């Protein structure tokens, strides 16, 4: 089941997530599984920061010359015996895939993990056309059984625990012994492997995404830790790659540089277990591989981002580091964001793809702590881009009236520094006097959003600006 846009309900989604004890427990694993591992593996590579700069520069160069590299990519795919299908919209991409499947009489379609397939609701389209779509990534397979959307772009089932997965397997794998032991993760994995092996062998078409498309050779690259991507693209007679246009990079050397920061940023590995290169269909001397090789290249609003303040978002390599480090994501998980892309990268990309009227709540779901930008392997200034969307939302009067009035009230004082200092000084002294007995407030007028969940400390000492002024004087003296 592909997520339908419910981004306008972010606040309601977030409240439900905060009240979900099981989800909160599952989200507690993010630090152990992602944050600490990334920090450890990055620290072992002295040139890691330099590689981030290189990855950023490669992506910037490619975006400035995107038309040329896409044309060269198509030329080399064609030379290798493949075919490129250009899709301006999600509908065109879905139709291109369905046409290929219908022509070869496909009944079963296996799929590697692909966020683009989620974006275009491909599984729903395949099922509606009378075919069976089978997700082969373990996390994706689990959430497909549950009719849920991914809650993370690299760990789709991170919101679940083992007992829930066991329950789902028993519910859906009814042909197996009901008395079997599924108490250990390895047993769950073994059962999934057994079920999926049959699907791999029965598949008529295999669909994968692409981490990179190489203009120099017409090659698509996927990185996985399970090997399901390899089976998906080599066993069926037709392999379809679906990717968005910004996945292209000029050369294999460029891709190899970005690969060095991808796995480290995503899962804390030096490299993913499998890094698979595919160039065209099976050749006469190959022992395996598909008879047909197709690439569906999706625009879906991305070309409109070129040359705008949101162009930098097109550098994204879908590592998930931003959401792994985001305190908001840690609190509410991925489903609260209401569409395909969660976390800080989703807060920028979603309004671009579905409109700020539908996704405008998401750029506001940020503390602007900057952790996302600090770990992004291609140095996307995510807080800056979220501010741009907040400005667009404000300009179009899409934000609540109370928010606009509050910002207008604050702006009146902010434009008048002397008045601002006077007002904040008076407010500080007043709140300090009122709270001197307890040191904190359990309620305050116009501050229920804070005090409903935590106490508000009574001010102590000088204002920030007063302290800053005093410190500057001390340094200059």
C-alpha positions as CSV (number, residue, x, y, z in Angstrom):
1,X,0.0,0.0,0.0
2,X,1.5,3.3,-1.0
3,X,1.1,6.3,1.3
4,X,-1.6,8.8,0.2
5,X,-0.8,12.4,0.9
6,X,-2.0,13.2,4.5
7,X,0.7,15.8,5.2
8,X,-1.9,18.4,6.2
9,X,-2.8,16.1,9.1
10,X,0.8,16.1,10.4
11,X,-0.2,17.5,13.8
12,X,-2.9,14.9,14.3
13,X,-0.5,12.2,13.0
14,X,2.2,13.4,15.4
15,X,-0.2,13.3,18.4
16,X,-1.1,9.7,17.6
17,X,2.5,8.8,17.2
18,X,3.5,10.3,20.6
19,X,0.7,8.3,22.3
20,X,1.8,5.0,20.6
21,X,3.9,3.3,23.3
22,X,5.1,0.5,20.9
23,X,6.2,3.0,18.3
24,X,8.1,5.1,20.9
25,X,10.0,1.9,22.0
26,X,10.9,1.1,18.4
27,X,12.1,4.6,17.7
28,X,14.5,4.3,20.6
29,X,16.5,1.9,18.5
30,X,17.4,4.5,15.9
31,X,20.4,5.9,18.0
32,X,22.0,2.5,18.5
33,X,21.4,1.3,14.9
34,X,22.2,4.5,13.0
35,X,23.7,7.5,14.8
36,X,26.4,5.8,16.8
37,X,27.5,3.6,13.9
38,X,27.7,6.5,11.5
39,X,29.9,8.5,14.0
40,X,32.2,5.5,14.5
41,X,32.7,4.6,10.9
42,X,33.2,8.3,9.8
43,X,35.8,8.8,12.6
44,X,37.8,5.9,11.1
45,X,38.1,7.7,7.7
46,X,40.4,10.8,7.9
47,X,39.2,12.0,4.5
48,X,35.5,11.7,5.3
49,X,34.8,15.5,5.3
50,X,36.8,15.9,2.1
51,X,34.7,13.2,0.5
52,X,31.6,15.0,1.5
53,X,32.9,18.1,-0.2
54,X,33.7,16.1,-3.3
55,X,30.2,14.4,-3.4
56,X,28.6,17.8,-3.1
57,X,30.7,19.2,-6.0
58,X,30.0,16.2,-8.2
59,X,26.3,16.6,-7.7
60,X,26.4,20.3,-8.2
61,X,28.3,19.9,-11.5
62,X,25.9,17.3,-12.7
63,X,22.8,19.4,-11.9
64,X,24.3,22.3,-13.8
65,X,24.7,20.1,-16.9
66,X,21.8,17.7,-16.2
67,X,20.4,17.7,-19.8
68,X,23.8,16.8,-21.3
69,X,24.4,13.9,-18.9
70,X,20.9,12.5,-19.3
71,X,21.3,12.5,-23.1
72,X,24.6,10.8,-22.8
73,X,23.1,8.3,-20.4
74,X,20.3,7.4,-22.8
75,X,22.8,7.1,-25.6
76,X,24.9,4.6,-23.7
77,X,21.9,2.6,-22.4
78,X,20.8,2.2,-26.0
79,X,24.3,1.2,-27.2
80,X,24.2,-1.6,-24.5
81,X,20.9,-2.9,-25.8
82,X,18.6,-1.3,-23.3
83,X,15.8,1.2,-23.7
84,X,15.1,4.5,-21.8
85,X,11.5,5.6,-21.3
86,X,11.1,9.3,-20.3
87,X,8.2,10.1,-17.9
88,X,7.2,13.7,-17.1
89,X,4.7,12.6,-14.5
90,X,3.9,9.7,-12.1
91,X,1.1,8.6,-14.5
92,X,3.5,8.4,-17.4
93,X,6.0,6.4,-15.4
94,X,3.3,3.9,-14.2
95,X,2.0,3.5,-17.7
96,X,5.5,2.8,-19.1
97,X,6.0,0.0,-16.6
98,X,2.5,-1.4,-17.2
99,X,3.0,-1.4,-21.0
100,X,6.2,-3.4,-20.7
101,X,4.6,-5.9,-18.3
102,X,1.5,-6.3,-20.5
103,X,3.6,-6.8,-23.6
104,X,5.5,-9.8,-22.1
105,X,2.4,-11.2,-20.4
106,X,3.7,-10.8,-16.9
107,X,1.8,-12.3,-14.0
108,X,4.2,-11.8,-11.1
109,X,6.5,-8.8,-10.7
110,X,9.2,-8.8,-8.1
111,X,10.5,-5.5,-6.8
112,X,13.6,-4.3,-5.0
113,X,13.3,-1.4,-2.6
114,X,12.5,1.8,-4.5
115,X,11.2,5.1,-3.1
116,X,10.3,6.1,-6.6
117,X,7.9,3.2,-6.9
118,X,6.3,4.5,-3.7
119,X,6.2,8.0,-5.1
120,X,4.3,6.9,-8.2
121,X,2.1,4.3,-6.4
122,X,3.4,1.6,-8.6
123,X,2.3,-1.4,-6.6
124,X,-1.3,-0.2,-6.6
125,X,-1.2,0.2,-10.4
126,X,0.3,-3.3,-10.9
127,X,-2.3,-4.9,-8.8
128,X,-5.1,-3.0,-10.5
129,X,-3.8,-4.3,-13.8
130,X,-4.3,-7.9,-12.6
131,X,-0.7,-8.7,-11.8
132,X,1.0,-9.6,-8.5
133,X,3.6,-7.2,-7.1
134,X,6.0,-8.7,-4.5
135,X,8.4,-6.6,-2.5
136,X,11.6,-8.6,-1.9
137,X,13.5,-6.3,0.5
138,X,12.7,-7.8,3.9
139,X,11.5,-4.6,5.4
140,X,9.4,-3.8,2.4
141,X,8.0,-7.3,2.3
142,X,6.9,-7.0,6.0
143,X,5.1,-3.7,5.5
144,X,3.5,-5.0,2.3
145,X,1.9,-7.7,4.3
146,X,0.7,-5.1,6.7
147,X,-0.6,-2.8,3.9
148,X,1.5,0.0,5.3
149,X,3.9,2.5,3.7
150,X,7.6,2.7,4.6
151,X,8.3,4.7,7.7
152,X,12.0,5.3,6.7
153,X,13.7,5.4,3.3
154,X,16.3,2.8,4.1
155,X,14.7,0.9,7.0
156,X,11.0,0.6,6.0
157,X,9.9,-1.4,9.0
158,X,11.9,0.4,11.7
159,X,8.7,1.3,13.5
160,X,7.9,-2.4,14.2
161,X,9.2,-4.9,16.7
162,X,9.8,-8.7,16.4
163,X,6.5,-9.7,18.0
164,X,4.5,-7.7,15.5
165,X,6.4,-9.3,12.6
166,X,5.9,-12.8,14.0
167,X,2.2,-12.1,14.2
168,X,2.1,-10.9,10.6
169,X,3.9,-14.0,9.4
170,X,1.6,-16.3,11.2
171,X,-1.4,-14.4,9.8
172,X,-0.2,-14.5,6.1
173,X,1.9,-17.7,5.9
174,X,-1.0,-20.0,6.8
175,X,0.3,-22.9,4.8
176,X,3.2,-23.4,7.2
177,X,3.1,-25.3,10.5
178,X,1.2,-23.2,13.1
179,X,3.4,-24.7,15.8
180,X,6.7,-23.5,14.3
181,X,9.0,-21.5,16.5
182,X,9.4,-17.8,15.3
183,X,10.7,-16.4,18.6
184,X,14.1,-15.5,17.2
185,X,14.9,-12.9,14.5
186,X,16.9,-15.6,12.5
187,X,13.8,-17.8,12.4
188,X,11.8,-14.9,11.0
189,X,14.5,-14.2,8.4
190,X,14.7,-17.9,7.4
191,X,10.9,-18.0,6.8
192,X,10.9,-14.9,4.7
193,X,13.8,-16.2,2.7
194,X,11.9,-19.4,2.0
195,X,8.8,-17.6,0.9
196,X,10.6,-15.1,-1.3
197,X,12.7,-17.7,-3.0
198,X,9.6,-19.0,-4.6
199,X,8.6,-15.5,-5.8
200,X,12.0,-14.9,-7.3
201,X,11.8,-18.0,-9.4
202,X,8.2,-17.3,-10.5
203,X,8.7,-13.7,-11.5
204,X,8.3,-12.6,-15.1
205,X,9.5,-9.0,-14.5
206,X,11.9,-7.6,-12.0
207,X,11.8,-3.9,-11.0
208,X,14.6,-2.1,-9.1
209,X,15.4,1.4,-8.2
210,X,18.8,3.0,-8.7
211,X,21.2,4.7,-6.4
212,X,23.1,6.0,-9.4
213,X,22.9,6.1,-13.1
214,X,26.2,6.4,-14.9
215,X,26.2,8.7,-18.0
216,X,29.6,7.4,-19.1
217,X,28.5,3.7,-19.5
218,X,24.7,3.6,-19.3
219,X,25.0,1.6,-16.1
220,X,22.6,1.6,-13.1
221,X,23.9,0.9,-9.6
222,X,22.0,-0.4,-6.6
223,X,23.3,-0.9,-3.1
224,X,21.7,-3.5,-0.8
225,X,22.5,-5.6,2.2
226,X,20.3,-8.6,1.4
227,X,21.1,-9.5,-2.2
228,X,17.4,-9.3,-3.1
229,X,18.2,-6.7,-5.7
230,X,20.5,-9.0,-7.6
231,X,17.9,-11.8,-7.7
232,X,15.2,-9.3,-8.8
233,X,17.2,-8.1,-11.8
234,X,18.9,-11.3,-13.0
235,X,16.3,-14.0,-12.7
236,X,13.2,-12.6,-14.6
237,X,13.4,-12.2,-18.3
238,X,12.8,-8.4,-18.1
239,X,14.5,-5.9,-15.8
240,X,13.0,-2.5,-15.3
241,X,14.9,0.3,-13.6
242,X,12.8,3.1,-12.2
243,X,14.7,6.3,-11.2
244,X,14.4,10.0,-11.0
245,X,16.4,12.2,-13.3
246,X,18.8,13.6,-10.6
247,X,20.2,10.1,-10.0
248,X,22.6,10.5,-12.9
249,X,26.3,11.1,-12.3
250,X,28.9,11.6,-15.0
251,X,31.4,8.7,-14.5
252,X,32.1,5.5,-12.6
253,X,34.8,7.4,-10.7
254,X,32.2,10.0,-9.6
255,X,29.9,7.2,-8.4
256,X,32.7,5.5,-6.5
257,X,33.5,8.6,-4.6
258,X,29.9,9.1,-3.6
259,X,29.6,5.5,-2.6
260,X,32.3,6.0,0.0
261,X,30.0,8.4,1.9
262,X,26.7,6.7,1.1
263,X,26.9,3.6,3.3
264,X,28.8,5.3,6.0
265,X,26.0,7.9,6.3
266,X,23.1,5.5,5.9
267,X,23.9,2.4,8.0
268,X,27.3,3.0,9.4
269,X,29.0,0.5,7.1
270,X,32.1,1.2,5.0
271,X,30.3,-0.3,2.1
272,X,27.0,-2.0,1.7
273,X,27.1,-5.8,1.4
274,X,26.1,-5.7,-2.3
275,X,27.0,-3.0,-4.8
276,X,25.5,-4.1,-8.1
277,X,26.3,-2.7,-11.6
278,X,23.8,-3.4,-14.4
279,X,24.5,-2.4,-18.0
280,X,21.9,-3.5,-20.6
281,X,20.3,-7.0,-21.1
282,X,22.0,-10.3,-21.1
283,X,24.7,-10.7,-23.7
284,X,25.4,-14.0,-25.6
285,X,28.3,-14.8,-23.4
286,X,26.6,-14.1,-20.0
287,X,25.5,-17.0,-17.9
288,X,22.4,-15.2,-16.6
289,X,20.6,-11.9,-16.7
290,X,17.4,-10.5,-18.3
291,X,16.5,-10.6,-22.0
292,X,15.3,-7.0,-21.8
293,X,16.6,-4.0,-20.0
294,X,14.5,-0.9,-19.5
295,X,15.0,2.4,-17.6
296,X,12.0,4.6,-16.7
297,X,13.3,8.1,-16.0
298,X,11.0,10.2,-13.9
299,X,10.8,14.0,-13.7
300,X,7.7,14.6,-11.7
301,X,8.5,18.2,-10.8
302,X,12.3,17.9,-10.4
303,X,13.3,19.8,-13.5
304,X,11.2,22.7,-12.1
305,X,13.5,22.8,-9.1
306,X,16.6,23.5,-11.3
307,X,17.8,27.1,-11.0
308,X,15.6,27.7,-8.0
309,X,16.4,28.0,-4.3
310,X,15.4,24.3,-4.0
311,X,17.9,23.0,-6.5
312,X,20.3,21.9,-3.7
313,X,17.7,19.3,-2.6
314,X,18.4,17.5,-5.9
315,X,21.8,16.5,-4.5
316,X,20.1,14.1,-2.1
317,X,21.4,10.5,-2.4
318,X,18.7,9.0,-0.1
319,X,20.9,7.9,2.7
320,X,18.5,8.7,5.5
321,X,21.1,10.3,7.7
322,X,19.0,13.5,8.2
323,X,16.1,11.6,9.6
324,X,18.3,9.3,11.7
325,X,19.6,12.4,13.5
326,X,16.4,14.5,13.6
327,X,14.8,14.9,17.0
328,X,11.4,15.4,15.4
329,X,11.6,12.1,13.5
330,X,12.8,10.4,16.7
331,X,9.7,11.6,18.4
332,X,7.0,10.8,15.8
333,X,8.5,8.4,13.2
334,X,8.0,8.4,9.5
335,X,4.3,7.8,9.0
336,X,3.4,11.0,10.8
337,X,4.8,13.0,7.8
338,X,1.9,11.7,5.7
339,X,3.6,10.9,2.4
340,X,6.5,9.0,0.9
341,X,9.5,11.0,2.2
342,X,9.8,11.6,5.9
343,X,12.2,13.6,8.0
344,X,14.0,16.7,7.1
345,X,14.6,15.7,3.4
346,X,10.8,15.0,3.2
347,X,10.0,18.3,4.7
348,X,11.8,20.0,1.8
349,X,11.0,17.5,-1.0
350,X,7.3,16.8,-0.3
351,X,6.0,20.4,-0.7
352,X,8.0,20.5,-4.0
353,X,6.3,17.4,-5.3
354,X,2.7,17.6,-4.0
355,X,2.5,21.4,-3.3
356,X,3.0,23.6,-0.3
357,X,-0.7,23.6,0.3
358,X,-0.6,19.9,1.0
359,X,2.9,19.7,2.5
360,X,3.3,23.0,4.2
361,X,3.1,21.6,7.7
362,X,6.3,19.6,7.2
363,X,8.9,22.4,7.0
364,X,7.5,23.6,10.3
365,X,8.2,20.2,11.9
366,X,11.7,21.1,12.7
367,X,13.6,22.5,15.7
368,X,16.2,23.9,13.2
369,X,18.9,22.4,15.4
370,X,21.0,21.8,12.3
371,X,21.8,18.2,12.9
372,X,20.4,17.2,9.6
373,X,22.7,19.5,7.7
374,X,25.7,18.6,9.8
375,X,25.5,14.9,8.8
376,X,24.3,15.2,5.2
377,X,26.9,13.5,3.0
378,X,26.3,16.0,0.2
379,X,26.0,19.0,2.5
380,X,22.4,20.0,1.7
381,X,21.4,23.1,3.8
382,X,18.1,21.5,4.9
383,X,17.2,24.2,7.5
384,X,17.7,26.9,5.0
385,X,15.5,25.1,2.5
386,X,12.8,24.5,5.1
387,X,12.9,28.3,5.9
388,X,12.3,29.0,2.2
389,X,9.1,26.8,2.3
390,X,8.0,28.5,5.5
391,X,8.3,31.8,3.7
392,X,6.3,30.5,0.7
393,X,3.6,29.2,3.1
394,X,3.5,32.6,4.9
395,X,3.3,34.6,1.7
396,X,0.4,32.5,0.4
397,X,-1.5,32.9,3.8
398,X,-1.5,29.1,4.2
399,X,-0.2,29.2,7.8
400,X,-2.8,29.7,10.6
401,X,-3.9,33.2,11.2
402,X,-2.6,33.1,14.8
403,X,0.8,32.2,13.5
404,X,0.8,35.1,11.0
405,X,-0.4,37.5,13.7
406,X,2.2,36.3,16.1
407,X,5.0,36.7,13.6
408,X,3.7,40.1,12.6
409,X,3.7,41.2,16.3
410,X,7.2,40.0,16.8
411,X,8.4,41.6,13.5
412,X,7.0,45.0,14.7
413,X,9.5,44.9,17.6
414,X,12.3,43.2,15.7
415,X,12.4,46.0,13.2
416,X,12.8,48.5,16.1
417,X,15.9,47.3,18.1
418,X,15.6,49.8,20.8
419,X,11.9,49.0,21.4
420,X,12.7,45.3,21.2
421,X,15.4,45.6,23.9
422,X,13.1,47.6,26.1
423,X,10.2,45.2,25.7
424,X,12.2,42.0,26.3
425,X,13.9,43.6,29.3
426,X,10.6,44.5,30.9
427,X,9.2,41.0,30.1
428,X,12.2,39.3,31.6
429,X,12.0,41.3,34.8
430,X,8.3,40.8,35.1
431,X,8.5,37.0,34.6
432,X,11.5,36.7,37.0
433,X,9.5,38.5,39.7
434,X,6.3,36.5,39.2
435,X,8.3,33.2,39.2
436,X,10.8,33.9,42.0
437,X,9.0,31.7,44.5
438,X,8.9,28.5,42.4
439,X,11.4,29.2,39.7
440,X,9.0,28.0,37.0
441,X,5.5,28.4,35.5
442,X,3.0,25.6,35.0
443,X,0.9,27.8,32.8
444,X,1.3,31.1,31.0
445,X,-1.1,33.2,28.8
446,X,-0.5,32.4,25.1
447,X,2.0,29.7,26.0
448,X,-0.2,26.6,26.4
449,X,1.6,24.8,23.6
450,X,4.6,24.7,25.9
451,X,3.2,24.6,29.4
452,X,0.7,21.8,28.5
453,X,3.6,19.4,28.3
454,X,6.4,21.0,30.4
455,X,7.1,23.7,32.9
456,X,8.4,27.1,31.7
457,X,11.5,28.1,33.7
458,X,11.4,31.6,35.2
459,X,14.0,33.9,33.7
460,X,17.2,34.4,35.6
461,X,19.8,37.1,35.1
462,X,20.1,39.4,32.0
463,X,18.6,38.9,28.6
464,X,20.6,37.2,25.9
465,X,21.3,40.5,24.1
466,X,22.5,42.1,27.4
467,X,24.8,39.1,28.1
468,X,26.1,39.3,24.5
469,X,26.8,43.0,24.8
470,X,28.6,42.5,28.1
471,X,30.8,39.7,26.7
472,X,31.8,41.8,23.6
473,X,32.8,44.6,25.8
474,X,34.9,42.3,27.9
475,X,36.7,41.0,24.9
476,X,37.3,44.4,23.4
477,X,38.6,45.7,26.8
